[in-house]
Amino acid sequence: MNELFVLADVVRDHNLNLSSEIILRDTQGREWTAKLCHWMDGRRWYCGGWRKLYKLNLVIEMDTCVCEFVKRRDRGLFIKVTFIRAEGCASIQNQ
């Protein structure tokens, strides 16, 4: 898994302007860069960075990933990524 698919409804409903590159930031402040890809039919996703993010955060199959588009002070957006652990819903923030 090295991709984040972005639903067209989310882009439209929240008036998001997706940039060609975006920063993925975990709860410990670590950052990775992902690139915007798209199909001819308009579907879009960010690829790159996810595999490292998952490995460093020790994500397992039943964990939940919460992705929030956050406005940057200087320009554009970044994606704040939080993981909720499957066995009791404790956040990974303190690892």
C-alpha positions, -999 to +999 in steps of 0.1 A: +000+000+000+016+032-011-015+053-022-042+075-008-073+077-030-091+111-028-128+109-034-142+135-059-170+143-034-145+153-008-126+176-032-159+191-044-177+194-010-147+210+007-135+231-023-100+215-021-073+226-046-051+195-047-015+204-055+009+181-076+028+174-044+017+173-008+032+167+026+021+138+047+026+145+084+022+120+112+013+129+148+050+130+158+057+157+131+076+134+107+070+143+071+069+125+037+062+139+002+035+123-020+027+131-056-007+136-072-017+110-098-049+107-118-068+085-142-084+097-175-118+095-158-108+121-132-101+099-102-072+111-082-048+097-056-015+106-039+013+081-042+046+078-024+056+082+012+028+060+025+048+028+028+075+045+050+048+062+070+030+029+077+062+011+086+075+038+110+041+039+127+039+001+130+005+000+114-014-033+113-042-044+090-071-036+113-059-001+124-078+029+112-061+057+093-076+092+097-064+117+070-072+154+074-064+181+048-050+211+067-043+245+053-007+256+056+002+291+067+024+298+037+005+280+009-016+250+000-024+220+021-008+192+040-023+159+051-023+152+089-023+114+094-034+098+126-037+061+133-062+046+156-052+012+169-076-017+163-072-032+198-089-005+219-087+026+197-057+041+213-038+066+192-003+059+181+008+094+192+028+083+222+049+056+205 
